[in-house]
Amino acid sequence: MRLLALLPVRDELDELPGLLANLAPHVDGVVALDDGSLDGTGPWLAARPEVLQVIRVERGPYDEPRNHRLLVEAGLRHGADWFLSIDADERVEEAFRDRAERVIRRGGLLGIKAYAVQFCDLWDTEDRIRVDGIWGRKSAARLFRAMPAHVFDDAPLHGHKAPLQARVGGRFPAADLILYHRGMLTAQDRAARRARYERLDPGAEHQAIGYAYLTDEDGIRLEPLPRGRGWRPSAPAA
């Protein structure tokens, strides 16, 4: 199985060494899209042996559907069998590749072509996750078969990355796989994330719950990373 990571980035040079150190052992290459970065992200990625291609687009209004479409099309040209869509501030669990291959083999018997993976938000420290309420139920369809006939979700924000035709009964089957999210690590990160989405989606048209919950700590409950299911920062890529 040839598993390629699809990575959209804009001005995320600080996160990329840690991402590639964590991700590279679990994928067969990375296809990246640099959305007009000004911090050297594009040249840094282009110099990495793990990165098969860096697609460059001019800086402008954020266009999530276009970027994802370009990444999938490029990944298909690089001979992918499956894709993992991942952001620069996310990390895979330590046994991700082995677990993903088991999931894919078993699901293949049922014709499953895409999976929702569990999202765990790191909170205040890199060895604690938030688990109360919605925080313990977050998932997204990020692992999916490479399909030339991929039907894309054109929602401008929070769209599905997996092919829409891969849903089963209107939903993507859940896989026992974890992605850790560093983008909510500090109070400053959380406030910036809320402000960004409230600017992009002021009427909460693309997320019914809105964005105030990103900074709401009422009833907060934190837990250690699941035993044997943590993430390895590894040594940052040089």
C-alpha positions in Angstrom: 0.0 0.0 0.0 1.4 3.4 -1.0 0.1 5.9 1.6 0.8 9.6 0.8 0.2 12.5 3.1 -1.5 15.6 1.8 -0.3 18.8 3.5 -1.7 22.3 3.0 0.4 25.1 4.6 0.7 28.8 4.9 3.4 30.4 7.0 3.9 27.3 9.2 7.7 26.9 9.2 7.7 26.7 13.0 5.5 23.6 13.0 7.0 21.7 10.0 10.2 20.2 11.4 8.2 18.6 14.2 5.5 17.4 11.8 7.8 15.7 9.4 9.8 14.1 12.2 6.6 12.6 13.5 4.9 11.8 10.2 7.7 10.6 7.9 8.0 7.1 9.4 4.3 6.4 8.7 3.8 7.5 5.1 5.5 6.9 1.8 5.9 10.5 0.9 4.3 14.0 1.4 2.6 16.1 -1.2 2.4 19.7 0.0 0.7 22.9 -1.1 2.2 26.2 -0.1 -0.5 28.8 0.0 1.6 31.9 -0.6 3.8 31.6 2.5 6.1 34.5 3.4 8.2 32.8 6.1 10.2 30.4 3.9 7.9 27.5 4.3 7.9 26.6 0.5 11.7 26.4 0.0 12.1 24.5 3.3 9.6 21.9 2.2 11.1 21.6 -1.3 14.4 20.7 0.2 13.0 17.8 2.3 13.6 14.3 1.0 10.2 13.2 2.3 8.4 15.8 0.2 7.5 14.5 -3.3 6.2 17.8 -4.6 5.4 21.3 -3.4 2.5 23.0 -5.2 2.8 26.8 -5.1 -0.2 29.1 -5.2 -0.2 32.9 -5.0 -1.2 34.4 -1.6 -4.8 35.5 -1.6 -8.1 34.7 0.1 -8.1 31.3 1.8 -9.5 28.7 -0.7 -9.7 25.4 1.2 -11.6 23.5 -1.5 -9.2 24.5 -4.3 -6.2 23.7 -2.3 -7.5 20.2 -1.4 -8.5 19.5 -5.0 -4.9 20.4 -6.2 -3.4 18.2 -3.5 -5.5 15.1 -4.4 -4.8 15.6 -8.1 -1.1 15.7 -7.5 -1.2 12.8 -5.1 -2.9 10.7 -7.8 -0.1 11.6 -10.2 2.4 10.3 -7.6 0.7 6.9 -7.6 -1.0 6.9 -4.2 -3.2 4.1 -3.1 -4.5 5.9 0.0 -4.2 9.4 1.4 -3.9 10.9 4.8 -4.9 14.6 4.9 -3.0 16.3 7.7 -2.3 19.9 8.8 1.0 21.3 10.0 -0.1 21.4 13.6 -1.3 17.8 13.8 0.6 14.7 14.8 -0.1 11.0 14.2 -0.1 8.4 17.1 3.0 6.4 17.5 1.8 3.2 15.8 -0.3 5.0 13.2 0.9 3.1 10.1 0.5 -0.4 11.5 -2.9 0.4 12.8 -4.0 2.1 9.6 -2.9 -0.9 7.5 -5.0 -3.2 9.7 -8.0 -0.9 9.4 -7.7 -0.7 5.6 -7.2 -4.5 5.2 -10.2 -5.3 7.3 -12.4 -2.6 5.7 -11.4 -3.8 2.3 -13.4 -6.9 2.8 -16.5 -4.6 3.2 -15.6 -2.2 0.4 -14.9 0.7 2.8 -12.9 3.5 1.0 -12.7 6.2 3.7 -12.4 6.5 7.5 -13.0 9.1 10.1 -10.2 9.3 12.6 -10.3 10.5 16.2 -9.1 14.1 16.9 -7.5 14.8 20.3 -6.7 18.4 21.2 -3.5 18.8 23.3 -4.3 21.3 26.1 -1.8 23.4 28.0 0.8 20.6 27.9 1.8 18.1 25.2 0.9 15.1 27.3 -2.7 16.1 28.2 -5.8 16.1 26.0 -9.2 17.7 26.6 -12.0 15.1 26.8 -15.2 16.7 28.2 -18.2 17.3 26.0 -17.5 17.7 22.3 -13.8 17.4 23.0 -14.1 13.7 23.5 -16.1 13.1 20.4 -14.2 15.0 17.6 -13.4 13.2 14.4 -12.9 13.9 10.7 -12.6 11.8 7.6 -8.9 12.1 6.8 -7.9 8.6 5.7 -9.2 7.7 2.3 -8.6 5.8 -0.9 -7.0 7.6 -3.8 -9.8 7.8 -6.3 -9.6 9.4 -9.7 -13.4 10.0 -9.6 -13.1 11.7 -6.1 -16.3 13.7 -5.5 -15.1 16.8 -3.6 -16.9 18.8 -0.9 -16.9 22.4 -2.0 -17.8 23.9 1.4 -15.5 26.9 1.9 -14.7 25.9 5.5 -14.7 22.6 7.4 -15.4 20.5 4.3 -14.9 16.8 4.1 -11.5 15.8 2.8 -12.6 12.2 1.9 -14.6 11.5 -1.3 -18.2 12.2 -0.7 -19.2 8.9 -2.5 -17.2 7.0 0.1 -19.8 7.6 2.8 -21.7 4.6 4.1 -25.3 5.4 5.1 -24.5 9.1 4.9 -21.5 8.9 7.2 -17.8 7.9 7.1 -17.0 4.8 9.1 -14.9 5.4 12.2 -11.4 4.0 12.5 -9.6 3.4 15.8 -6.9 5.9 14.8 -5.8 9.1 16.5 -4.5 12.4 15.3 -3.3 14.9 17.9 -3.9 18.6 17.4 -1.3 21.1 18.7 -3.3 24.1 17.5 -5.2 24.4 20.8 -2.2 23.9 23.0 -2.0 27.4 24.7 -4.6 30.0 25.7 -3.1 32.2 23.0 -3.5 29.5 20.4 -7.1 29.0 21.3 -7.9 32.7 21.2 -6.2 33.1 17.9 -8.1 30.1 16.4 -11.4 31.5 17.6 -10.7 34.9 16.2 -9.6 33.5 12.9 -12.8 31.5 12.4 -15.1 34.2 13.6 -13.4 36.5 11.0 -13.8 33.8 8.2 -17.3 32.7 9.2 -18.9 35.6 11.2 -22.4 34.2 11.0 -21.3 30.6 11.9 -22.8 29.4 8.6 -20.3 26.6 8.2 -20.3 25.4 11.8 -23.6 25.4 13.7 -22.0 25.3 17.1 -20.1 28.5 16.4 -16.6 29.2 17.6 -17.0 30.6 21.2 -16.6 27.0 22.5 -12.9 27.1 21.5 -12.1 29.4 24.4 -14.8 28.1 26.9 -13.2 26.2 29.7 -16.4 25.6 31.7 -16.4 22.0 32.9 -13.0 21.3 31.5 -11.6 17.8 32.0 -8.1 16.8 30.9 -6.6 13.3 30.7 -3.2 11.9 29.9 -2.6 10.5 26.4 -4.0 7.0 26.0 -1.5 4.4 27.2 0.5 3.1 24.2 -1.3 5.5 21.9 0.7 8.7 22.4 2.7 10.6 19.8 6.4 10.8 19.4 7.8 14.3 18.8 11.1 12.7 17.7 14.0 14.9 16.8 12.9 17.8 14.6 13.9 17.5 11.0 17.0 19.6 10.3 
